């Protein structure tokens, strides 16, 4: 079992799992994942956009990633498109691989994943392949009548936004996705919000759930960036014995380090690295200056 774009087929397909579907994330950064679940039209995309804006998460939609891969014309995208045309389900490992790639390329360590997991097999596969369990699951609970009205009124041009397909998607959600919701509820990881209210009212409830991440986004992120940027601004003007040291080599190194440090290191690792560079500069810069 796996993932579909419209949630209407459920035919297992055997795939080669050896093709780096089990790649893990590099480094020792703690990855925070929050699953955002809810029926079609429950407001997942809207609330995810608000969470991204206020709490610094990266939003990943399994459906969007699959559609983007198909549009890319890649070999993998062609395979996904052919499977959907044949009425076969996209294997969990394929979707997980796309999610992993997007997570690594984002440079972030906090992720909202919506549209996945769709079923218990998705859930187990994600945890087994990535070795990551979600911090919690945000569940937008919304009536079928309200979701149907929203989908028919949004007019986004999606092929599956018609009444027959919508009702099939509702049925699949009830049969396949609700067991996932119940599983995380049994583990004390479910955060349920009434998705039938207005966007503003729903987000007020969501903000309370995500409030612990507000301070983290403001302190950890800003501390990391300010430490790196402050040092790298100071570095080219470093003085030894009254001599002004500023050269093209250091300006180039500064640009390179700025990219590396702000994306790849934790605040603690960044601080240690900066101290090491400062010591190196203090010890060796007179020698370097003598060769200029």
GIDA-V565760 format. One record per backbone hydrogen bond with DSSP energy under -0.5 kcal/mol. CO is the residue of the C=O (numbers start at 1). NH is the residue of the N-H. E is the energy in kcal/mol with one decimal. If there is no record, write none. Layout:
[[CO,NH,E] [CO,NH,E]]
This chain:
[[1,92,-1.0] [3,90,-1.6] [10,12,-0.5] [11,89,-1.8] [15,17,-0.9] [16,19,-1.0] [17,21,-0.7] [18,20,-2.4] [20,23,-1.3] [29,31,-0.6] [30,32,-0.5] [31,33,-0.6] [32,111,-2.9] [33,135,-2.8] [33,136,-0.6] [34,113,-2.5] [35,37,-0.6] [35,138,-2.7] [36,115,-1.0] [37,140,-2.7] [39,42,-1.9] [43,47,-2.4] [44,48,-2.5] [45,49,-2.0] [46,50,-1.6] [47,51,-2.3] [48,52,-2.6] [49,53,-1.9] [50,54,-2.1] [51,55,-2.9] [51,57,-0.6] [52,56,-1.4] [58,60,-0.5] [58,112,-2.9] [60,62,-0.6] [60,114,-2.2] [61,65,-2.4] [62,66,-2.1] [63,67,-2.4] [64,68,-2.6] [65,69,-2.1] [66,70,-2.0] [67,71,-2.3] [68,72,-1.5] [69,73,-0.5] [69,74,-0.7] [70,73,-1.3] [74,78,-2.6] [75,79,-2.0] [76,80,-2.2] [77,81,-2.5] [78,82,-2.5] [79,83,-2.1] [80,84,-2.1] [81,85,-2.3] [82,86,-1.9] [83,88,-3.1] [84,87,-1.3] [90,3,-3.1] [91,94,-0.9] [91,95,-1.5] [92,96,-2.8] [93,97,-2.0] [94,98,-1.8] [95,99,-2.2] [96,100,-2.9] [97,101,-2.3] [98,102,-2.2] [99,103,-2.3] [100,104,-2.5] [101,105,-2.4] [102,106,-1.2] [103,107,-0.7] [104,107,-0.7] [109,32,-3.1] [110,58,-2.4] [111,34,-2.6] [111,113,-0.5] [112,60,-3.3] [112,114,-0.6] [113,36,-2.6] [114,62,-2.1] [119,123,-2.2] [120,124,-2.5] [121,125,-2.4] [122,126,-2.6] [123,127,-2.0] [124,128,-2.3] [125,129,-2.8] [126,130,-2.4] [126,132,-0.5] [127,131,-1.3] [136,35,-1.2] [137,139,-0.7] [137,191,-3.1] [138,37,-2.8] [138,140,-0.6] [139,141,-1.0] [139,193,-2.8] [140,39,-0.5] [140,142,-0.6] [141,195,-2.5] [141,196,-0.7] [143,147,-2.3] [144,148,-2.5] [145,149,-2.0] [146,150,-2.1] [147,151,-2.4] [148,152,-2.3] [149,153,-1.2] [150,154,-1.0] [151,154,-0.7] [151,155,-0.7] [158,161,-1.6] [160,162,-0.9] [162,166,-2.9] [163,167,-2.0] [164,168,-1.5] [165,169,-2.4] [166,170,-2.1] [167,171,-1.9] [168,172,-2.5] [169,173,-2.4] [170,174,-2.4] [171,175,-2.3] [172,176,-3.2] [172,177,-0.7] [173,177,-1.3] [173,178,-1.8] [177,180,-0.8] [177,181,-1.8] [178,182,-2.7] [179,183,-2.0] [180,184,-2.2] [181,185,-1.9] [182,186,-2.0] [183,187,-0.9] [184,189,-2.8] [184,190,-0.6] [185,188,-1.4] [189,137,-3.2] [190,192,-0.5] [191,139,-2.7] [193,141,-2.7] [193,195,-1.0] [194,197,-0.9] [198,202,-2.7] [199,203,-2.2] [200,204,-1.7] [201,205,-1.4] [202,206,-2.2] [203,207,-2.9] [204,208,-1.2] [205,209,-1.2] [206,210,-2.1] [207,211,-0.8] [210,213,-2.0] [211,214,-1.5] [211,215,-0.8] [212,216,-0.8] [213,217,-2.1] [214,218,-1.8] [215,219,-2.7] [216,220,-1.3] [216,221,-1.1] [219,223,-2.5] [220,224,-2.3] [221,225,-2.3] [222,226,-2.8] [223,227,-2.2] [224,228,-2.0] [225,229,-3.1] [226,230,-2.5] [227,231,-1.8] [228,232,-2.7] [229,233,-1.9] [230,234,-1.5] [231,235,-2.5] [232,236,-0.7] [234,237,-1.3] [235,238,-1.9] [238,245,-1.4] [240,243,-2.3] [243,240,-1.4] [243,245,-0.6] [244,246,-0.7] [247,251,-1.8] [248,252,-2.4] [249,253,-2.5] [250,254,-2.4] [251,255,-1.8] [252,256,-2.1] [253,257,-2.9] [254,258,-2.4] [255,259,-1.5] [256,260,-2.1] [257,261,-3.2] [258,262,-1.4] [259,263,-0.7] [260,263,-0.6] [260,264,-2.8] [261,265,-1.3] [266,270,-2.7] [267,271,-2.2] [268,272,-2.1] [269,273,-2.4] [270,274,-2.5] [271,275,-2.2] [272,276,-2.2] [273,277,-2.3] [274,278,-2.3] [275,279,-2.4] [276,280,-2.5] [277,281,-2.8] [278,282,-2.3] [279,283,-2.3] [280,284,-2.9] [281,285,-1.9] [284,288,-2.3] [285,289,-3.2] [286,290,-1.4] [287,291,-0.8] [288,291,-1.0] [289,292,-1.1]]
